[in-house]
Amino acid sequence: MRSGINDMELTRVHIHHEVNTSIRKLGLKHINLYQIHGLDLLTTIDEIL
């Protein structure tokens, strides 16, 4: 998931993958907030939110 041109895009697929990876690593069942620290001009705000 972390290779190629899509590394910087904040698409639903990438966000979902990263959230699931973090949850699994931390041994959690859910998270309350996922905060994005970056600007992605290629993905619409509707897709990010």
Secondary structure per residue as TSV (DSSP state, phi and psi in degrees):
chain	resnum	aa	ss	phi	psi
A	1	M	-	360.0	-22.6
A	2	R	-	-102.5	42.3
A	3	S	-	-139.4	150.7
A	4	G	S	92.0	-166.8
A	5	I	G	-67.4	-21.0
A	6	N	G	-83.3	5.8
A	7	D	G	-57.2	-35.7
A	8	M	G	-95.4	-9.6
A	9	E	-	-79.5	141.6
A	10	L	-	-103.7	50.6
A	11	T	-	-75.9	163.6
A	12	R	H	-55.6	-40.1
A	13	V	H	-62.5	-46.4
A	14	H	H	-68.0	-43.0
A	15	I	H	-62.2	-45.8
A	16	H	H	-59.1	-45.1
A	17	H	H	-61.3	-47.2
A	18	E	H	-67.4	-38.5
A	19	V	H	-63.0	-47.9
A	20	N	H	-62.2	-38.5
A	21	T	H	-63.6	-44.7
A	22	S	H	-64.6	-43.2
A	23	I	H	-60.5	-44.8
A	24	R	H	-64.4	-44.2
A	25	K	H	-63.8	-37.9
A	26	L	H	-86.9	-8.4
A	27	G	T	70.4	33.4
A	28	L	-	-101.2	165.4
A	29	K	S	-100.0	-26.6
A	30	H	-	-158.6	169.0
A	31	I	-	-125.2	155.7
A	32	N	S	-92.8	-30.1
A	33	L	-	-149.2	135.1
A	34	Y	-	-121.3	108.9
A	35	Q	-	-101.8	132.5
A	36	I	-	-99.5	126.2
A	37	H	-	-108.9	73.3
A	38	G	S	175.1	162.5
A	39	L	-	-112.4	131.2
A	40	D	-	-124.6	105.6
A	41	L	S	-81.5	-7.1
A	42	L	S	-91.7	-19.6
A	43	T	S	-110.1	133.8
A	44	T	-	-67.7	153.5
A	45	I	H	-62.6	-31.7
A	46	D	H	-63.5	-36.9
A	47	E	H	-71.0	-38.2
A	48	I	H	-69.5	-42.9
A	49	L	-	-78.9	360.0
